[in-house]
Amino acid sequence: MRLLLVEDDDHVAAALSAILAKHGFTVTHARSGEEALQAVLPTAQGVRPSYGVILLDLGLPDQDGYQVCGRIRKLTTTPVIMVTARGDVRSRIHGLNLGADDYVVKPYDPGELLARIHAVSRRNAGTEETAGTGADADGTQLQLGSVVIELPTRRVSVDGESVALTRKEFDLLALLAQRPGVVFRREQIISEVWRTSWEGTGRTLEVHVASLRSKLRMPALIETVRGVGYRLVAPAA
């Protein structure tokens, strides 16, 4: 996922960018409100930059972060997470009313910020075009090459042949298939599929990934991203 980080402190931005990069994100850094607004505008060729999430600090040198948030919201529907030391309830409400999708108060735990990034990007995924995932019009079926995933009936088929999956195998496949190419962190997968924390569950995840590769007869379908997690590589139609 590509992120736009709006932060005027280079030391803070460098440290946060390093953490985000370690977890599979590509970061574009803007140091002011004006740079942030330019970063979301279409290029001279008419191409609009694509970001999964915008992390917006409110203490910017050229203009108030609230004002920047309001202007960004008029230009793009990309989720905005305000990251600021202003932790009072009134400030949070004001930010959310301006169009921010979430609000994180400094100092924060990096794990919490990562979880919030994934949460707002998942909520936004339902409003994005689904051509890349092969989803049908009502979002109840995903087709990735010869693999068809029917979400309501929890059925999976390959080349028209039904594949029997356990409950967790299906949940894991469905999670990855809804955003092919996107790297899901191990901690995030464990949290969403097993509804528990990472401790002691890592081996279970590895076993389920191996089982899916075997049952679907597609070893390359789920790619291991070393040190981060897994992503689904959409097969050719």
N, C-alpha and C positions, 0 to 999 in steps of 0.2 A: 504494500500500500504506500502511496505517496502522500506525504503530509506537508502542509505549509505551517512553519513555526514562526510566529510573529513575536520577537523578543529582542529588546534593544541591548541587553547585556550579553556581550559576546561569550563571556566565560560560562554563564548559565546556559546559553544556547549550545555551546560546544559540548558541555557535559550531557545535556538532555539529548542532543543529536546522537551522541555516542551510544547512549542507552537504547534509543529508538532503532538505530542501525543494527545493533546486536540482536534485536528482535524482528529483523526483516523489513524495517521501514526505510523508505527513501525520503530524506528531509530536504525541503527547500526553505532557506532561512531569509526572513525579511526583518530588517532592523527598525523599521518605522511604519507608521500607519500608511503613508503614501506608497512605500514599497509593497506593503501587503495588498493594497488596492490594485496596484499595477500587476501584481503577480496573478490575480484572478481575472484580469481582463483578457479578451481574445487577442491573439497576436495579429500582426499586420496581414497575415495570410488567413485570418478569420478562425484560427484554431483556438478553442477555449482550453486553458490548462485544466487538467483533471487531478483533483486532490480527494483523498478519502476522508480527511478530517483537517480542519484548521485549528491550530492551538494558538489562542490569542491572549497575549499579556495586555493588561489594561494600562500599565504605566509606560506609555510610549512618549518619545521626545517631541514629536511634532503635533500630535493631536490625541484627544482622549480616546481610550480604547473602546468605550461605549459607542462613541460616534463612528469609529471604524467598523464595529460590529454591525451597526445599523446600515451602513453603506455596503458592506460585504453582503448582507442579507438581500439587498436589492439587486445584486449582481449574480448571485449563485445560491443554489440550495444546499451546497456542501455543508455538512455538520460543523458547527463551531463550538469548541470547548474553551471557555474563558479560564485562564490560569493566572491567578492574582493573589495578592496578600489581603485584599479587601474581603474580609470574611463575614461581615455583618449581614443579617437577613435582608435588609433593605437593598443592599448592593446586589445580592444574588437575585432578588426578585426583579430589579431593574434590568439586569443583564439578560435574564430569561425572557422578559417582556420585549426586549429589543431583538430577540430571535436567536439567542444562544441556545444550544441544545443541552449543554451541561456546564457546570461551574466547579472548578477545582481550586481549593484555597492553599496557598503556600504557607509553610512547607508541606509537601505532600510525599507520600510513599510512591516511588516509581511504579510499583506493581499496581497500585490503585489507578494511577494515570493510564497505564496500559489497558487495564480492564475497562475503564471508561471510554477509551478510544475505540476499542472493539465493540462496546455496547452501542455507541451512537452510530458506528458504521453499519452494524447489523440492522438497526432500526431504519437507517436510510436506504439499505439495500432493497427494501420492498418498493421504493419509489423509483428506482433506477430502471433503465431498460434491461430486459432480460435476454436479449439476443445472444449474449456471450455464454449464457448458461444453458441455452436450449430449453428454457422454461416455456410451458404453454400459457395461454392467455390468462387463465385464472390461477396460475402458480401452483397447480396441484400435481404437475408432472415435470420431471427434469429429464432431458435427453442429452447424453454426452456420447456422441458417436453411436456405437451399437448398444450402449448401456441406457436403459430406461428405468427411472426411479419414480414409482407412483406413491406420492406422499400420503394420501388419505388411506389407501389400502396397505401401505407398507410393503409393496411388492417390488421386486427388482428382477429385471430380465436382461440377458445379453444375447443379441442376435435372435430375439424372440423366444429364447429358452429361459424359463423361470429359474432363479437362483435362490435357494433357501438360506436366509441369513438369520442370525440371532437378533434379539431386540437391540442390543448394544452395537452390533455390527451395522445394522440398518441406520441407527442414530448417528453413528460415526460417519458412514458414507454420505448420508443426507446432509450433514453439517458441511463436509468438505465440498460436496457437489453444488451447493447453493452459491459458492463463490470460487469456481475453478481458477487456479493460478494464484490465489491468495494464500499466503502462508499463515496457518493457524498455529499458535504457540501450544506446546504440550500442556501447559497449565490451563490454557483456555479450553482445550478439548476435554480435559479431565473434568473441569468445572461444569461444562455444558452437557456432556454426555453422561458422566457418572455422578454429577451433582455433589462432588466432594473436592478436597484439596489434592495437590500433587503428591504429597508424601505417601509413599508405599503403593502408589497406583501406576507408576511409570511402566513397570513390566507388563501390567495388564493392557495398557495402550499398545505396546509393541506387539503383543500377541494378537490383538484384534486387527491391527494393520496387516500383519502377516497372513492372518486368516482371510481377510478381504481380498488381498492380492491373489491368494490361491483359489478361492471360490469363484472369483470373477475371471480367473485365468488371464489376468492382466497385471503382471508384476510391476510394470512401469506406471500404472494408473495413479498410485499414491506415491509421491516422491518424498523422501526424507530430506529435510533441510537441516543439516548437521548443526547441533547446538541451539536450534530454535524450535522446530516442530515438523509439521507435514503440510503438503499441499496436493490437491488433485490436479493432475495433468490431463486435460480433456483430450480423449482420443479422436482421431480423424473420423469423420462421418463414414 
